[in-house]
Amino acid sequence: MMAPNPETPQPDAVLDAAGATCATITPMTKAKISELLSGAILEVRSDDPAAREGMPAWSRLTGNDLLAVVVDDPIRTRFYLRKK
């Protein structure tokens, strides 16, 4: 288990999208974030390099704030989104 980083927000929910492509990550993210209350934080875990551009674009289009992007290694990335 990873130690908490004081720089990253504490998520209210986690979506593990490992193995999913960016084309399926955004609908998965939309579905998961719709379950949360306004202001809640969703952590999305991805191993698709395209998500590094796709998730910020999705955030801008939907109005959900992208609070942080954590690059764990050349493949894995975590995105922290606050539901509008």
C-alpha positions as CSV (number, residue, x, y, z in Angstrom):
1,M,0.0,0.0,0.0
2,M,1.2,3.5,-0.9
3,A,2.0,5.9,1.8
4,P,-0.3,9.0,1.7
5,N,1.3,12.0,0.0
6,P,0.3,15.3,1.6
7,E,0.3,16.9,-1.9
8,T,-2.5,14.6,-3.2
9,P,-6.1,15.0,-2.2
10,Q,-7.9,12.4,-0.1
11,P,-10.3,10.6,-2.5
12,D,-13.9,9.8,-1.5
13,A,-13.9,7.1,-4.2
14,V,-11.4,5.3,-6.4
15,L,-11.9,4.1,-10.0
16,D,-9.2,1.6,-11.0
17,A,-9.3,1.8,-14.8
18,A,-6.1,-0.2,-15.4
19,G,-6.3,-2.0,-18.7
20,A,-8.9,0.4,-20.1
21,T,-8.3,2.7,-23.0
22,C,-9.0,6.4,-22.9
23,A,-12.1,5.8,-25.0
24,T,-13.6,3.7,-22.2
25,I,-12.0,5.5,-19.2
26,T,-14.1,8.7,-19.8
27,P,-17.5,6.9,-19.8
28,M,-16.3,4.9,-16.7
29,T,-15.3,8.1,-15.0
30,K,-18.6,9.8,-15.9
31,A,-20.5,6.9,-14.4
32,K,-18.4,6.7,-11.2
33,I,-18.4,10.5,-10.6
34,S,-22.2,10.6,-11.1
35,E,-22.6,8.4,-8.0
36,L,-20.8,11.0,-5.8
37,L,-22.1,14.1,-4.1
38,S,-21.0,17.5,-5.4
39,G,-17.6,18.4,-4.0
40,A,-16.5,14.8,-3.6
41,I,-13.1,13.7,-4.9
42,L,-12.6,10.8,-7.3
43,E,-9.2,9.2,-7.9
44,V,-8.9,7.6,-11.3
45,R,-6.1,5.2,-11.8
46,S,-5.0,4.6,-15.4
47,D,-2.2,2.8,-17.3
48,D,-3.1,4.3,-20.7
49,P,-0.6,7.0,-21.7
50,A,-3.4,8.7,-23.7
51,A,-5.3,9.4,-20.5
52,R,-2.6,12.0,-19.6
53,E,-4.1,14.2,-22.2
54,G,-7.7,12.8,-22.2
55,M,-8.5,13.2,-18.6
56,P,-7.6,16.9,-18.4
57,A,-9.6,17.5,-21.6
58,W,-12.6,15.6,-20.1
59,S,-12.3,17.7,-16.9
60,R,-12.4,21.0,-18.9
61,L,-15.4,19.8,-21.0
62,T,-17.4,18.6,-18.0
63,G,-16.5,21.3,-15.5
64,N,-15.2,18.8,-12.9
65,D,-12.0,20.2,-11.4
66,L,-8.8,18.3,-12.0
67,L,-7.1,18.8,-8.7
68,A,-3.9,16.8,-9.2
69,V,-2.2,14.4,-11.6
70,V,0.3,12.0,-10.1
71,V,2.6,10.2,-12.5
72,D,3.6,7.0,-10.6
73,D,5.9,5.6,-13.4
74,P,6.1,5.8,-17.2
75,I,2.8,3.9,-17.5
76,R,0.6,4.5,-14.4
77,T,-1.0,7.8,-13.6
78,R,-3.5,8.9,-11.0
79,F,-6.0,11.7,-11.6
80,Y,-7.9,13.5,-8.8
81,L,-11.2,15.0,-9.9
82,R,-13.6,17.1,-7.8
83,K,-17.2,16.7,-8.8
84,K,-18.8,20.0,-9.7
